[in-house]
């Protein structure tokens, strides 16, 4: 990998491990709907003009039905559910639980007729990944947190199925263009719920406001541009390795900056889950360069 590739890789490893910490700080003072709205509005304000200037908006809108489905599965649903879940769950636990997305993606791809063969190594990886998530949740969660766990499960399903839409109906739509439209639509969906809470947002602490700005400008807008630059520099398979680094960053940030406990579930579930993800998502052929190659946050 080139020096530029390493710089982009390290930057993305941190940037997409950071959202869970920022969401946790923000939802302590701002409603989940307002968090999603501000995040999407800030990112869309940067990416939508860029998409228009590059002449990509109108061609992308020809696929509006698939774009709406992608928007719901990738942003409108998961980002609200994750923000809501982090009102009761630690950012480190959520970051690690979302690491299960590649495992679910492998299963949904098979159910949709993907011909990529599941050999013994990949099957073992699936088993390890499921075991790791089970250890994490079984050792760290209590009954009162089950609704939040349900929200995470729905988010994981959305993240895992969105790539099927992209690789099918949206294969010809540039990744940043599809994301810009999805961000705009999601911001419009949550605007009626968030705008009446403007005073609450403006009265939030400096830390909460900085977290909202970081989510929108850094972890969403800048991250999308950098990630597609990383794909161009290193290829999609190498770029996807950040999927296995992001949860580690999320756990470390939660423990070090938010004083979240390094529980037995995290200590045991993290390595088992990551090893399982690496094995289960090993591919026999190169993957296409699309938004589906983007890890979810």
C-alpha contacts under 8 A as a table, 3 or more apart, distances in Angstrom:
res1	aa1	res2	aa2	distance
1	X	5	X	5.82
1	X	6	X	6.54
1	X	234	X	6.56
2	X	5	X	4.95
2	X	6	X	6.31
2	X	233	X	7.99
2	X	234	X	7.95
3	X	6	X	5.13
3	X	7	X	6.30
4	X	7	X	5.11
4	X	8	X	6.22
4	X	233	X	7.70
5	X	8	X	5.18
5	X	9	X	5.98
5	X	230	X	6.27
5	X	233	X	5.82
5	X	234	X	6.11
6	X	9	X	4.92
6	X	10	X	6.05
7	X	10	X	5.32
7	X	11	X	6.09
8	X	11	X	5.08
8	X	12	X	6.11
8	X	226	X	6.76
8	X	227	X	7.59
8	X	229	X	7.78
8	X	230	X	5.80
9	X	12	X	5.28
9	X	13	X	6.10
9	X	230	X	6.73
9	X	239	X	7.04
9	X	242	X	7.04
10	X	13	X	5.06
10	X	14	X	6.47
11	X	14	X	5.45
11	X	15	X	6.05
12	X	15	X	4.88
12	X	16	X	5.87
12	X	223	X	6.79
12	X	226	X	7.27
12	X	227	X	6.75
12	X	242	X	6.99
13	X	16	X	5.85
13	X	17	X	6.27
13	X	242	X	5.28
13	X	243	X	7.88
13	X	245	X	5.83
13	X	246	X	5.37
13	X	249	X	7.38
14	X	17	X	5.09
14	X	18	X	6.18
14	X	246	X	6.67
14	X	249	X	6.30
15	X	18	X	5.31
15	X	19	X	7.43
15	X	218	X	7.24
15	X	219	X	5.63
15	X	223	X	6.76
16	X	19	X	6.25
16	X	219	X	6.24
16	X	223	X	7.51
16	X	246	X	5.86
16	X	296	X	7.94
16	X	297	X	6.27
17	X	20	X	6.97
17	X	95	X	7.47
17	X	245	X	7.73
17	X	246	X	4.26
17	X	247	X	6.10
17	X	248	X	7.49
17	X	249	X	5.00
17	X	250	X	4.63
17	X	297	X	7.84
18	X	21	X	5.66
18	X	22	X	6.51
18	X	219	X	7.28
18	X	249	X	7.19
18	X	250	X	6.02
18	X	253	X	7.40
19	X	22	X	5.02
19	X	23	X	5.91
19	X	215	X	6.16
19	X	219	X	6.38
19	X	250	X	7.99
19	X	297	X	6.54
20	X	23	X	5.14
20	X	24	X	6.15
20	X	91	X	5.05
20	X	92	X	7.28
20	X	94	X	7.12
20	X	95	X	6.12
20	X	250	X	6.53
20	X	297	X	7.71
21	X	24	X	5.13
21	X	25	X	6.38
21	X	91	X	5.47
21	X	92	X	7.70
21	X	250	X	7.00
21	X	253	X	6.83
21	X	254	X	6.11
21	X	258	X	7.81
22	X	25	X	5.19
22	X	26	X	6.13
22	X	208	X	7.93
22	X	211	X	4.83
22	X	212	X	7.13
22	X	214	X	7.38
22	X	215	X	6.68
23	X	26	X	5.06
23	X	27	X	6.02
23	X	35	X	7.57
23	X	83	X	6.19
23	X	86	X	7.24
23	X	91	X	7.84
23	X	211	X	7.06
23	X	212	X	7.70
23	X	215	X	7.67
24	X	27	X	5.54
24	X	28	X	6.60
24	X	83	X	7.50
24	X	86	X	5.72
24	X	87	X	6.99
24	X	90	X	7.43
24	X	91	X	6.00
25	X	28	X	5.66
25	X	29	X	7.67
25	X	207	X	7.26
25	X	208	X	5.80
25	X	211	X	6.70
26	X	29	X	5.84
26	X	30	X	5.80
26	X	35	X	6.90
26	X	207	X	7.83
26	X	208	X	4.63
26	X	209	X	7.31
26	X	211	X	6.01
26	X	212	X	6.47
27	X	30	X	4.85
27	X	31	X	5.77
27	X	32	X	6.05
27	X	35	X	7.07
27	X	83	X	6.76
27	X	84	X	7.76
27	X	86	X	7.32
27	X	87	X	6.24
28	X	87	X	6.85
29	X	200	X	7.88
29	X	201	X	7.88
29	X	204	X	6.19
29	X	205	X	7.89
29	X	208	X	6.95
30	X	34	X	6.40
30	X	35	X	6.51
30	X	200	X	6.73
30	X	201	X	6.11
30	X	204	X	7.25
30	X	208	X	7.86
31	X	34	X	5.27
31	X	35	X	6.29
32	X	35	X	5.00
32	X	36	X	6.30
32	X	80	X	5.93
32	X	83	X	5.17
32	X	84	X	5.52
33	X	36	X	5.29
33	X	37	X	6.16
33	X	80	X	6.26
33	X	190	X	6.14
33	X	193	X	6.51
33	X	194	X	5.88
34	X	37	X	5.00
34	X	38	X	6.07
34	X	190	X	7.37
34	X	191	X	7.97
34	X	193	X	7.23
34	X	194	X	4.47
34	X	195	X	7.64
34	X	197	X	7.23
34	X	201	X	7.69
35	X	38	X	5.43
35	X	39	X	6.12
35	X	83	X	7.47
35	X	212	X	6.67
36	X	39	X	5.16
36	X	40	X	6.07
36	X	79	X	6.35
36	X	80	X	6.23
36	X	83	X	7.76
36	X	187	X	7.33
36	X	190	X	7.38
37	X	40	X	5.29
37	X	41	X	5.87
37	X	186	X	7.24
37	X	187	X	4.84
37	X	188	X	7.82
37	X	190	X	5.58
37	X	191	X	6.25
37	X	194	X	6.49
38	X	41	X	5.12
38	X	42	X	6.02
38	X	187	X	7.48
38	X	212	X	6.65
38	X	213	X	7.90
38	X	216	X	6.92
39	X	42	X	5.55
39	X	43	X	6.34
39	X	212	X	6.21
39	X	213	X	7.14
39	X	215	X	5.61
39	X	216	X	3.99
39	X	217	X	7.66
39	X	220	X	7.62
40	X	43	X	5.20
40	X	44	X	5.83
40	X	183	X	5.02
40	X	184	X	6.68
40	X	186	X	6.69
40	X	187	X	5.28
40	X	216	X	6.15
40	X	220	X	7.98
41	X	44	X	5.14
41	X	45	X	6.01
41	X	183	X	7.07
41	X	184	X	6.69
41	X	187	X	5.43
41	X	216	X	7.43
42	X	45	X	5.21
42	X	46	X	6.82
42	X	213	X	7.51
42	X	216	X	5.09
42	X	217	X	6.21
42	X	221	X	7.92
43	X	46	X	5.39
43	X	47	X	6.18
43	X	180	X	7.72
43	X	183	X	7.03
43	X	216	X	4.93
43	X	217	X	5.63
43	X	220	X	6.06
43	X	221	X	4.66
44	X	47	X	5.05
44	X	48	X	5.28
44	X	180	X	5.58
44	X	181	X	7.67
44	X	183	X	5.50
44	X	184	X	5.47
44	X	221	X	7.44
45	X	48	X	6.01
45	X	49	X	6.95
46	X	49	X	6.26
46	X	50	X	6.77
46	X	221	X	6.76
47	X	50	X	5.06
47	X	51	X	6.12
47	X	176	X	7.35
47	X	177	X	7.74
47	X	180	X	5.38
47	X	221	X	6.50
48	X	51	X	5.01
48	X	52	X	6.23
48	X	177	X	7.46
48	X	180	X	5.15
48	X	181	X	6.94
48	X	184	X	7.64
49	X	52	X	5.01
49	X	53	X	6.02
50	X	53	X	5.10
50	X	54	X	6.28
51	X	54	X	5.26
51	X	55	X	6.49
51	X	56	X	5.46
51	X	57	X	5.86
51	X	176	X	7.34
51	X	177	X	5.49
51	X	180	X	7.18
52	X	55	X	5.14
52	X	56	X	5.95
52	X	57	X	5.34
53	X	56	X	7.70
55	X	58	X	7.13
55	X	59	X	7.89
56	X	59	X	5.69
56	X	60	X	6.15
56	X	174	X	7.67
56	X	177	X	6.39
57	X	60	X	5.23
57	X	61	X	6.20
57	X	177	X	6.63
58	X	61	X	5.13
58	X	62	X	6.73
59	X	62	X	5.56
59	X	63	X	7.84
59	X	173	X	7.76
60	X	63	X	5.83
60	X	64	X	7.31
60	X	173	X	5.65
60	X	174	X	7.90
60	X	177	X	7.01
60	X	178	X	6.95
61	X	64	X	4.87
61	X	67	X	7.75
63	X	66	X	5.67
63	X	67	X	6.17
63	X	169	X	7.34
63	X	170	X	7.01
64	X	67	X	4.86
64	X	68	X	6.09
65	X	68	X	5.24
65	X	69	X	6.48
66	X	69	X	5.10
66	X	70	X	6.11
66	X	165	X	6.65
66	X	166	X	7.99
66	X	169	X	6.13
66	X	170	X	6.79
67	X	70	X	5.01
67	X	71	X	6.00
67	X	170	X	7.43
67	X	178	X	6.90
67	X	181	X	7.72
67	X	182	X	6.98
68	X	71	X	4.97
68	X	72	X	6.32
68	X	182	X	7.28
69	X	72	X	5.30
69	X	73	X	6.27
69	X	162	X	7.89
69	X	165	X	7.54
70	X	73	X	5.21
70	X	74	X	5.77
70	X	75	X	7.97
70	X	162	X	5.45
70	X	165	X	6.28
70	X	166	X	7.18
70	X	182	X	7.49
71	X	74	X	5.34
71	X	75	X	5.44
71	X	76	X	6.00
71	X	182	X	4.80
71	X	183	X	7.65
71	X	185	X	7.47
71	X	186	X	7.13
72	X	75	X	5.78
72	X	76	X	4.68
72	X	77	X	5.41
72	X	78	X	7.97
72	X	158	X	7.88
73	X	76	X	6.83
73	X	77	X	5.99
73	X	78	X	6.89
73	X	155	X	7.98
73	X	158	X	4.37
73	X	159	X	6.22
73	X	161	X	7.09
73	X	162	X	5.45
74	X	77	X	6.92
74	X	78	X	6.34
74	X	79	X	7.95
74	X	158	X	5.98
74	X	159	X	5.38
74	X	162	X	5.81
74	X	296	X	7.85
75	X	78	X	5.51
75	X	79	X	5.38
75	X	80	X	7.97
75	X	182	X	7.18
75	X	183	X	7.40
75	X	186	X	6.90
76	X	79	X	6.07
76	X	80	X	6.64
76	X	186	X	5.28
76	X	189	X	7.90
77	X	80	X	5.74
77	X	81	X	6.27
77	X	155	X	6.86
77	X	158	X	7.41
78	X	81	X	5.05
78	X	82	X	5.88
78	X	152	X	7.88
78	X	154	X	7.22
78	X	155	X	4.31
78	X	156	X	7.58
78	X	158	X	6.58
78	X	159	X	7.31
79	X	82	X	5.26
79	X	83	X	6.11
79	X	155	X	7.69
80	X	83	X	5.16
80	X	84	X	6.08
81	X	84	X	5.07
81	X	85	X	6.05
81	X	151	X	5.28
81	X	152	X	6.75
81	X	154	X	7.82
81	X	155	X	6.53
82	X	85	X	5.00
82	X	86	X	6.18
82	X	94	X	7.78
82	X	151	X	6.77
82	X	152	X	6.21
82	X	155	X	6.94
83	X	86	X	5.26
83	X	87	X	6.93
84	X	87	X	5.55
84	X	88	X	7.93
84	X	148	X	7.39
84	X	151	X	7.88
85	X	88	X	5.89
85	X	89	X	6.01
85	X	148	X	4.54
85	X	149	X	7.24
85	X	151	X	6.37
85	X	152	X	6.99
86	X	89	X	4.71
86	X	90	X	6.18
86	X	91	X	6.41
86	X	94	X	7.26
86	X	148	X	7.76
88	X	145	X	6.99
88	X	148	X	7.11
89	X	93	X	6.83
89	X	94	X	6.84
89	X	145	X	7.39
89	X	148	X	7.24
90	X	93	X	5.37
90	X	94	X	6.41
90	X	254	X	7.49
90	X	260	X	6.81
91	X	94	X	5.15
91	X	95	X	6.00
91	X	250	X	7.07
91	X	251	X	7.36
91	X	254	X	5.86
92	X	95	X	5.10
92	X	96	X	6.25
92	X	247	X	7.80
92	X	250	X	5.44
92	X	251	X	4.13
92	X	252	X	7.42
92	X	253	X	7.53
92	X	254	X	5.14
92	X	255	X	7.21
92	X	260	X	7.49
93	X	96	X	5.27
93	X	97	X	6.09
93	X	136	X	7.89
93	X	251	X	7.15
93	X	266	X	7.10
94	X	97	X	5.04
94	X	98	X	6.17
94	X	152	X	7.60
95	X	98	X	5.41
95	X	99	X	6.73
95	X	246	X	7.84
95	X	247	X	5.31
95	X	250	X	5.49
95	X	251	X	6.75
96	X	99	X	5.11
96	X	100	X	7.56
96	X	247	X	5.02
96	X	248	X	7.58
96	X	250	X	7.37
96	X	251	X	7.05
96	X	266	X	7.89
96	X	270	X	6.69
97	X	100	X	5.76
97	X	133	X	6.54
97	X	136	X	7.91
97	X	152	X	7.57
98	X	101	X	5.70
98	X	152	X	7.44
98	X	156	X	6.26
98	X	247	X	7.88
99	X	102	X	6.89
99	X	243	X	7.41
99	X	244	X	7.41
99	X	247	X	6.27
99	X	273	X	7.48
99	X	274	X	7.51
99	X	277	X	7.79
100	X	103	X	5.35
100	X	104	X	6.57
100	X	129	X	7.00
100	X	130	X	7.82
100	X	133	X	7.11
100	X	156	X	7.17
100	X	273	X	7.38
100	X	277	X	7.35
101	X	104	X	5.22
101	X	105	X	6.02
101	X	156	X	5.34
101	X	157	X	7.38
101	X	159	X	6.53
101	X	160	X	5.53
102	X	105	X	4.88
102	X	106	X	6.23
102	X	160	X	6.80
102	X	277	X	6.35
102	X	280	X	7.91
102	X	281	X	6.64
103	X	106	X	5.31
103	X	107	X	6.66
103	X	126	X	6.16
103	X	129	X	6.82
103	X	130	X	7.86
103	X	277	X	6.17
103	X	280	X	6.63
103	X	281	X	7.25
104	X	107	X	5.12
104	X	108	X	6.13
104	X	156	X	7.44
104	X	157	X	6.96
104	X	160	X	5.84
105	X	108	X	5.12
105	X	109	X	5.97
105	X	160	X	4.40
105	X	161	X	6.51
106	X	109	X	5.22
106	X	110	X	6.37
106	X	280	X	7.36
106	X	281	X	6.83
107	X	110	X	5.15
107	X	111	X	6.28
108	X	111	X	4.98
108	X	112	X	6.14
108	X	160	X	7.22
108	X	161	X	6.71
109	X	112	X	5.11
109	X	113	X	6.53
109	X	114	X	5.29
109	X	164	X	7.34
110	X	113	X	5.26
110	X	114	X	4.93
110	X	115	X	7.28
110	X	116	X	7.78
111	X	114	X	7.27
116	X	283	X	7.52
116	X	284	X	6.99
117	X	284	X	7.78
118	X	121	X	7.89
118	X	122	X	5.68
118	X	123	X	6.22
119	X	122	X	5.43
119	X	123	X	6.20
120	X	123	X	5.08
120	X	124	X	6.08
121	X	124	X	5.09
121	X	125	X	6.19
121	X	279	X	6.34
121	X	280	X	7.18
122	X	125	X	4.86
122	X	126	X	6.26
122	X	279	X	5.31
122	X	280	X	4.10
122	X	281	X	6.91
122	X	282	X	6.84
123	X	126	X	5.08
123	X	127	X	6.33
123	X	280	X	6.46
124	X	127	X	5.07
124	X	128	X	6.16
124	X	276	X	7.34
124	X	279	X	7.42
124	X	280	X	7.25
125	X	128	X	5.04
125	X	129	X	6.03
125	X	275	X	7.00
125	X	276	X	3.93
125	X	277	X	6.19
125	X	278	X	7.13
125	X	279	X	4.57
125	X	280	X	4.32
125	X	281	X	7.98
126	X	129	X	5.10
126	X	130	X	6.18
126	X	276	X	5.80
126	X	277	X	7.04
126	X	279	X	7.58
126	X	280	X	5.24
127	X	130	X	5.27
127	X	131	X	6.13
127	X	276	X	7.05
128	X	131	X	4.98
128	X	132	X	6.06
128	X	272	X	6.15
128	X	273	X	6.38
128	X	275	X	7.24
128	X	276	X	4.63
129	X	132	X	5.07
129	X	133	X	6.29
129	X	272	X	6.44
129	X	273	X	4.34
129	X	274	X	7.01
129	X	275	X	7.21
129	X	276	X	4.18
129	X	277	X	5.86
129	X	280	X	7.99
130	X	133	X	5.26
130	X	134	X	6.05
130	X	273	X	7.19
130	X	276	X	7.84
131	X	134	X	4.99
131	X	135	X	6.08
131	X	269	X	7.81
131	X	272	X	7.33
131	X	273	X	7.26
132	X	135	X	5.12
132	X	136	X	6.17
132	X	268	X	7.34
132	X	269	X	4.33
132	X	270	X	6.73
132	X	271	X	7.62
132	X	272	X	4.85
132	X	273	X	4.37
132	X	276	X	7.82
133	X	136	X	5.01
133	X	137	X	6.14
133	X	269	X	6.07
133	X	273	X	6.22
134	X	137	X	5.28
134	X	138	X	5.62
134	X	269	X	7.69
135	X	138	X	5.11
135	X	139	X	5.82
135	X	265	X	5.84
135	X	268	X	7.04
135	X	269	X	5.39
136	X	139	X	5.59
136	X	140	X	6.01
136	X	264	X	7.93
136	X	265	X	4.13
136	X	266	X	5.79
136	X	268	X	7.16
136	X	269	X	4.76
136	X	270	X	7.54
137	X	140	X	5.29
137	X	141	X	5.35
137	X	265	X	6.90
138	X	141	X	6.05
138	X	265	X	7.41
139	X	264	X	6.77
139	X	265	X	4.91
140	X	263	X	7.05
140	X	264	X	7.47
140	X	265	X	5.46
140	X	266	X	7.87
141	X	145	X	6.32
141	X	146	X	7.66
142	X	145	X	5.72
142	X	146	X	7.17
143	X	146	X	5.49
144	X	147	X	7.43
145	X	148	X	5.40
145	X	149	X	6.33
146	X	149	X	4.87
146	X	150	X	6.18
147	X	150	X	4.98
147	X	151	X	6.41
148	X	151	X	5.03
148	X	152	X	6.42
149	X	152	X	5.04
149	X	153	X	6.28
150	X	153	X	5.04
150	X	154	X	6.34
151	X	154	X	5.23
151	X	155	X	6.24
152	X	155	X	4.94
152	X	156	X	6.12
153	X	156	X	5.10
153	X	157	X	6.27
154	X	157	X	5.12
154	X	158	X	6.24
155	X	158	X	5.07
155	X	159	X	6.14
156	X	159	X	5.11
156	X	160	X	6.00
157	X	160	X	5.12
157	X	161	X	6.13
158	X	161	X	5.36
158	X	162	X	6.04
159	X	162	X	5.52
159	X	163	X	7.54
159	X	296	X	6.59
160	X	163	X	6.60
161	X	164	X	5.47
161	X	165	X	7.21
162	X	165	X	5.38
162	X	166	X	6.56
162	X	292	X	7.34
163	X	166	X	4.87
163	X	167	X	5.96
163	X	291	X	7.23
163	X	292	X	4.34
163	X	293	X	7.79
164	X	167	X	5.32
164	X	168	X	6.11
164	X	292	X	7.63
165	X	168	X	5.20
165	X	169	X	5.76
165	X	170	X	6.49
166	X	169	X	5.97
166	X	170	X	4.46
166	X	171	X	5.64
166	X	290	X	7.15
166	X	291	X	6.62
166	X	292	X	6.05
167	X	170	X	6.09
167	X	171	X	4.94
167	X	288	X	7.87
167	X	290	X	7.09
167	X	292	X	6.75
168	X	171	X	5.68
169	X	172	X	7.90
170	X	173	X	5.28
171	X	290	X	6.83
173	X	177	X	6.92
173	X	178	X	6.40
174	X	177	X	5.34
174	X	178	X	6.32
174	X	290	X	7.21
174	X	291	X	7.71
175	X	178	X	5.26
175	X	179	X	6.18
175	X	228	X	7.74
175	X	290	X	5.86
175	X	291	X	4.71
176	X	179	X	5.03
176	X	180	X	5.98
176	X	224	X	6.68
176	X	225	X	7.07
176	X	228	X	7.98
176	X	291	X	7.79
177	X	180	X	5.08
177	X	181	X	6.32
178	X	181	X	5.34
178	X	182	X	6.18
178	X	291	X	7.86
179	X	182	X	4.98
179	X	183	X	6.01
179	X	291	X	8.00
180	X	183	X	5.16
180	X	184	X	6.23
181	X	184	X	5.12
181	X	185	X	6.20
182	X	185	X	5.21
182	X	186	X	6.09
183	X	186	X	5.18
183	X	187	X	6.10
184	X	187	X	5.18
184	X	188	X	6.29
185	X	188	X	5.12
185	X	189	X	6.22
186	X	189	X	5.02
186	X	190	X	6.38
187	X	190	X	5.40
187	X	191	X	5.90
188	X	191	X	5.10
188	X	192	X	7.72
189	X	192	X	7.10
190	X	193	X	5.39
190	X	194	X	6.02
191	X	194	X	5.04
191	X	195	X	5.58
192	X	195	X	5.85
192	X	196	X	7.15
193	X	196	X	6.42
193	X	197	X	7.46
194	X	197	X	5.28
194	X	198	X	6.81
195	X	198	X	5.20
196	X	199	X	7.68
197	X	200	X	5.24
197	X	201	X	6.49
198	X	201	X	5.13
198	X	202	X	6.16
199	X	202	X	5.09
199	X	203	X	6.02
200	X	203	X	5.18
200	X	204	X	6.27
201	X	204	X	5.24
201	X	209	X	7.57
202	X	209	X	7.95
204	X	208	X	6.03
204	X	209	X	6.42
205	X	208	X	5.28
205	X	209	X	6.31
206	X	209	X	5.16
206	X	210	X	5.97
207	X	210	X	5.12
207	X	211	X	6.13
208	X	211	X	5.01
208	X	212	X	6.32
209	X	212	X	5.12
209	X	213	X	6.24
210	X	213	X	5.07
210	X	214	X	6.00
211	X	214	X	4.99
211	X	215	X	6.08
212	X	215	X	5.13
212	X	216	X	6.37
213	X	216	X	5.33
213	X	217	X	5.82
213	X	218	X	7.63
214	X	217	X	5.42
214	X	218	X	5.06
214	X	219	X	6.24
215	X	218	X	5.90
215	X	219	X	4.85
215	X	220	X	6.17
216	X	219	X	6.10
216	X	220	X	5.23
216	X	221	X	6.28
217	X	220	X	5.96
217	X	221	X	5.15
217	X	222	X	6.08
218	X	221	X	5.93
218	X	222	X	4.92
218	X	223	X	6.00
219	X	222	X	6.47
219	X	223	X	5.23
219	X	224	X	7.99
220	X	223	X	5.17
220	X	224	X	6.01
221	X	224	X	5.53
221	X	225	X	6.71
222	X	225	X	5.30
222	X	226	X	6.15
223	X	226	X	5.08
223	X	227	X	5.89
224	X	227	X	5.15
224	X	228	X	6.37
225	X	228	X	5.54
225	X	229	X	6.32
226	X	229	X	4.96
226	X	230	X	6.11
227	X	230	X	4.89
227	X	231	X	6.31
227	X	239	X	7.73
227	X	294	X	7.37
228	X	231	X	4.94
228	X	232	X	6.30
229	X	232	X	5.11
229	X	233	X	6.17
230	X	233	X	5.00
230	X	234	X	5.94
230	X	235	X	7.37
230	X	239	X	6.23
231	X	234	X	5.41
231	X	235	X	4.64
231	X	236	X	4.99
231	X	238	X	7.88
231	X	239	X	5.67
231	X	289	X	7.35
232	X	235	X	5.75
232	X	236	X	7.77
234	X	237	X	7.99
234	X	238	X	6.06
234	X	239	X	6.41
235	X	238	X	5.87
235	X	239	X	6.26
235	X	289	X	7.90
236	X	239	X	4.97
236	X	240	X	6.12
236	X	286	X	7.86
236	X	287	X	6.74
236	X	288	X	7.33
236	X	289	X	6.00
236	X	293	X	6.49
237	X	240	X	5.31
237	X	241	X	7.08
237	X	286	X	6.93
237	X	287	X	6.95
238	X	241	X	5.50
239	X	242	X	6.30
240	X	243	X	5.59
240	X	244	X	8.00
240	X	293	X	6.61
240	X	294	X	7.23
240	X	295	X	7.06
241	X	244	X	5.69
241	X	245	X	7.02
242	X	245	X	4.87
242	X	246	X	5.98
242	X	295	X	7.66
243	X	246	X	5.67
243	X	247	X	7.56
243	X	295	X	5.71
244	X	247	X	6.48
244	X	248	X	7.54
244	X	274	X	6.06
244	X	277	X	7.41
244	X	278	X	7.22
245	X	248	X	5.41
245	X	249	X	6.48
246	X	249	X	5.13
246	X	250	X	6.15
247	X	250	X	4.91
247	X	251	X	6.14
248	X	251	X	5.23
248	X	252	X	6.17
248	X	270	X	7.66
249	X	252	X	5.14
249	X	253	X	6.01
250	X	253	X	5.28
250	X	254	X	6.16
251	X	254	X	5.22
251	X	255	X	6.19
252	X	255	X	5.21
252	X	256	X	5.88
253	X	256	X	5.23
253	X	257	X	5.47
253	X	258	X	7.21
254	X	257	X	5.62
254	X	258	X	5.06
254	X	259	X	6.54
254	X	260	X	5.54
255	X	258	X	5.84
255	X	259	X	4.89
255	X	260	X	4.48
255	X	261	X	6.01
255	X	262	X	6.34
256	X	259	X	5.66
256	X	260	X	7.42
257	X	260	X	7.94
262	X	266	X	6.27
262	X	267	X	6.72
263	X	266	X	5.26
263	X	267	X	6.20
264	X	267	X	5.03
264	X	268	X	6.02
265	X	268	X	5.36
265	X	269	X	5.40
265	X	270	X	7.81
266	X	269	X	5.14
266	X	270	X	5.41
267	X	270	X	5.93
267	X	271	X	7.41
268	X	271	X	6.37
268	X	272	X	6.70
269	X	272	X	5.31
269	X	273	X	5.82
270	X	273	X	5.33
270	X	274	X	6.17
271	X	274	X	5.20
271	X	275	X	6.11
272	X	275	X	5.36
272	X	276	X	6.17
273	X	276	X	5.08
273	X	277	X	6.15
274	X	277	X	5.06
274	X	278	X	6.23
275	X	278	X	5.22
275	X	279	X	6.32
276	X	279	X	5.28
276	X	280	X	5.90
277	X	280	X	5.14
277	X	281	X	5.94
278	X	281	X	5.62
278	X	282	X	6.37
279	X	282	X	5.47
283	X	286	X	7.12
287	X	293	X	7.99
288	X	293	X	7.75
289	X	292	X	7.72
289	X	293	X	6.51
290	X	293	X	5.65
290	X	294	X	7.74
291	X	294	X	5.41
292	X	295	X	7.89
